[in-house]
Structures are given as structure tokens and as C-alpha cells.
Amino acid sequence: MKLKNYKNRKIKVLLSNQSGMALLTTLIFTFVIATLAVALLTMTSNDIKLSSLQEDSTKAFYIAESGVQRSIKKLKNDFEWDGIFDDQDEEGFVVLGDGTFTVEIGSLPSDQVQLISTGRVNKAMRKIKVLVESTSSGGDGEISSIFKYAIASKTDLGTGGDIIIEAYSGFDESGNPIIVEGEGNVYAQGAVNVPGSCTIDGDVNTLDEVTITGSGQIKGNVNTDSTVYLSGSSIISGDVDALGTVTVSGGGSKVEGNVYTEGDVVIASSGKVEGDISSGGTVTSNSWSSEVGGNIDAEGDINMTGNIVSGNINSNQDITLNGGMTVNGGINTLGDINLTGWGSTIQEDIKSNGDIVIGNGWVVYGDVYANGTVSGKSNVQGTVYENLAEPLNQGATIAACEGFIPDDFPVIDSESYMTEAQMGESQDNDYTISGSGALTLGPIFIDGDLYVGGDVDITLGGTVYVTGEVVVQGSGDFNGPGTIVADGDISFGGARDINPEAMPVIMSVNGDININSANDIFAIIYAPNGTVSNHGGGNIYGSVIANNYTQNGSTKVYYYTALADSGANLPPEGGGEAGEATISVISWQEVY
């Protein structure tokens, strides 16, 4: 009986002891939680990978589309293009944004080309095949000649402040521009004013007057249908070709080349012309320290005082030389010669179809010939011949001045750029980009305004067409070889960088382009019906072509000498009118 009670009590104790069960329950619960956590982490990781892959795939698609756009730009300029980009690596990859693209090109019958563009971002890859056709009615598809200028304006061009206009071909290892001398050309259909210490390292071509004051300098030639005026210590390093009066006035002002004009030439206040002078009018100089380094030829009268002339003086009218003259050549005229004043010499012969008067203060070291009479023979070191029967001279040789042939500002073919943009995304209203990160923009058509803010790094991957206005603010890069076209105004401000890795095209069809950023801008800027204003203080690398251009401060404009070969998506010669070579997209499909 006692044994039975003992066994019962032992069983009850065992059944009432719960400490082991609690531990077992805890272990089971922990295992379940851990399993769920691992599953959740796995699912989250897969979702992240899937989302990242989807994002990379989308980027790869638009990068592939950008490859198509850049290829079409190349084919517009040269339909025989071999498919090689200037910025591709040895394996044919072109870096764009977060990825790369490659393009395969193959010719087909009937002026058709097949493009296969492959975009890659990390492990994602998208491929687009496009068939294009060249349609031409006689044009060559070249970009307009207006884009050979650093600055071109339909109206007056006033280069205020301390602007310097130069040209560059690229950058050295230190990031400094490689300057190309003499290629920073300027064009205006209005007047050109070069004040202060402004420097133009190139030619100036204009239909109106050119005025250079202070210590302004034009290092190339000046071609104008109007007048040229130099004062102060201003300099023209090249030739002057003008249809109006050329005035060189000032203690240090000079033309280092030749002066050709259908008008008059006036040299005053110690001005200098180091080359020849050819004038369809008169030549006048009233300064005792002015100089002419070559010959003087004039259709009209020549009247000079106190000058040094290194060459000959020739006129089809009368010549009057006053005291203080040194003529290292001779004198030839169809009219009379009158030499007055003191302290003057002529090194070579004098010939006149009229009369010659030689004052007592003159010494002529050569011979003297006249169809008329000669007075002051005692001042001649050579032989005097007068009352000759045969005419002595054929007159002065006047260089022809044809004036400047104006360049056209091509029309922006909106329909063509819209078609390019609509090959990508479409936005039916205003489009805002903000926040941070990176974004490939384009091709995209925006039926509204475009606003870019925050510090998003933008890569232009194709044509961006905006029917409204474009406002770019904030910070971050703005890069890529794409094109922005807006019907309205375009404004760049903030601290945004437009980088030199590619040369984007920024165009406004009917509006203005305002640059209010202190950072440098690398772009081709075109506003044929508006004003381009650069008041932020940053330099412009590329080209600025507009109805009007204004700037202040010490801004520099560097023309990109390789622009014509850059494949930039610019309006061709003729602006889309008859005769222009165009590219039509026949088919487009994504290849899987």
C-alpha cells in the first residue's frame, strides 16, 4: 500500500513540474519568429532587387533611346556616317548617365539605314531597332553658317564690361581651355560697340557701324557695310574693310593691318595705320605724330599734316601735305600737289598730271615730274621735269570693297524637334523635377512648363520639347548631349553646372534665354526671336546666337571650334525650308 502511494505521489510531482515546458515553448516561439524574419528579409531583399532592376531597366531603355537620337543627329549631318562616336571607348561604349550605350549601323537599299541601339545599366539591358530614311530635295543638311560665331545678333551688339571673346578646342589635363587664336568671331546685323578693356580674339562682321573705345581690342579683321571708329588706345589687329568712313583717333589707337573703304579715312590725335590705306573718298590727317606704315591710295583729295608715311601717296585728285611730314616713298596724283610748312622730306619721285608747289621747308630727294608747272625747284635734290605733254599717271589703285554678306538665322523646325521628343515620354501638363539623386531626361515631350529644382543631377538623353517655359534652378549637374527646345522663355539660375562632358543645345523658338548663374555654362544657345542675357557672371563655352545679346561684368565667351563636327542637334542651313536634307523614321521597335 505504501509503495503504491509513493508511485502515485511521484507521478503527480512529475506532472506538476512545468519548467521544461516553458523552455521548450520559448525555443519553438523563437524559431518561428526567426523563420518569419528571414522570410520577410528575403522578400524585402527580393523586392529591392526587383525594384532596382526595374529602375535600371527603365534607365537602360532611355539610354538606348538616347543612342538612337544621337545617331539620327549624326546622320542629319552626314548620311554616310560610319556609326563611330567621338566619345566612345575602344569597345564602342559611350558613357551616358549611370550606364552606357552602343550602336550598330547597317545600310540598306533606297537611302535607308538600320540602327540598333543597346543601353546598359548594371545588369539591365534594353535594345531598340530603328529604320530611318534620308529624304532630300537638294540640300546637304549642314548646320547653318551662323553657328561659326561665338556671338551673333540680329540687332546692336554692345560688349559691355570687360568681356573677352575667344575660342577653344577642348581642355588640357588641368581642366583649362585650350585656346585657338583668331576664332572668336562676332557677327551683328546692327552696330558693334567694343568699350573699355573688351577683347574680341577674332573677326567682327556687321552691317552697321563698329566703335572701339578705351583699350578695347579686336584681334581679327573688321568687315562692315558702315563706318569704323577707333579712339583712346583701342586696336584692330587685322584689316578693316568698310563701306563708310574709317576714323583712327587717339594717342594709342591703331589699325595694325590695312584699311580698305569706299568712304573717307580720318587719322587724328596720333592715330596709326600700320598697313596700306585704300580709300574711295578722301584721306585726312591733322596730327603731328600719326603714322601710316604702307601706301596711301585715294579716289579723292589727300590732306595730311605732321605724319610719317612709309610708302607711296597716290590720289586721283589733289594732294596737300603740310609741315612735319616724312614720306619714305614717292607721290603720284592726277591732280595738283601742294607741299607747305617746314621740316618735311620726300625720299622718292614726285609725279603730277597738274601743277606742283614745293615750299621752302621741304626737301625732295628724288626727281619731280609735272604736266603743269613746278614751283620751288631749289628744294629738289633730283631733276625737275615740267610742262610734259604725256600724262604721267594712271591714277590711284583703289581696292574693291564689296561689303559684308549677311548670314541667315535659320528657323527652328518645331515639328521636327517635337517628333524627336515624342519618340520617348509624353507629359500632358507641367513637369517638375526636384529632390536629389540622378535622372536621365529625354527624349520627352512636355505640353506645359518644365521646372528643375533641388540638387538632382540631370543627364540629357535626347530631345526635350516644352510648349511652355523652362526654369532650371537649384544645384547639381546638367549634362549630356541632348537638346532642349521651348516655345517660351528659358531661365538658368542657382548653382547648377552645365558640364563640358557633352555640348547640349538650348533653344527658344519665340522667347528669351536668361542666364543668371555664376557657374560656367557649356552649351550652344539659340534664341532667333528673343534676347539672350548673361548677367550671372559665369562664362559661356559654346556659342550664343540670338536676336539680341546682353551681358555685364567680366564675362568670357569661348567659341567651341569643333562645333560643326560635334553632331549637335542644330537647325541646318536654310532652317528646314526646301532643299534641306532630313531624316525620317520609318519604323521603331524594341528588340527582346
Secondary structure, 3 states (H helix, E strand, C coil): CHHHHHHHHHHHHHHHCCHHHHHHHHHHHHHHHHHHHHHHHHHHHHHHHHHHHHHHHHHHHHHHHHHHHHHHHHHHHCCCCCCCCCCCCCCCCEEECCEEEEEEEEEECCCEEEEEEEEEECCEEEEEEEEEEEECCCCCCCECHHHHCCEEECCCEECCCCCEEEEEEEECCCCCEEECCCCCCEEECCCEEECCCCEECCCEEECCCEEECCCCEECCCEEECCCEEECCCCEECCCEEECCCEEEECCCCEECCCEEECCCEEEECCCEECCCEEECCCEEECCCCCEECCCEEECCCEEECCCEECCCEEECCCEEECCCCEECCCEEECCCEEECCCCEEECCCEEECCCEEECCCEEECCCEEECCCEECHHHECCCEECCCCCCCCCCCCCCCCCCCCCCCCCCCCHHHHHHHHCCCEEECCCEEECCCCEEEECCEEECCCEEECCCCEEEECCEEEECCCEEECCCCEEECCCEEEECCCEEECCCCEECCCCCCEEEECCCCEEECCCCCEEEEEEEEEEEEEECCCCCEEEEEEEEEEEECCCCEEEEECCHHHCCCCCCECCCCCCCCCEEEEEEEEEEC
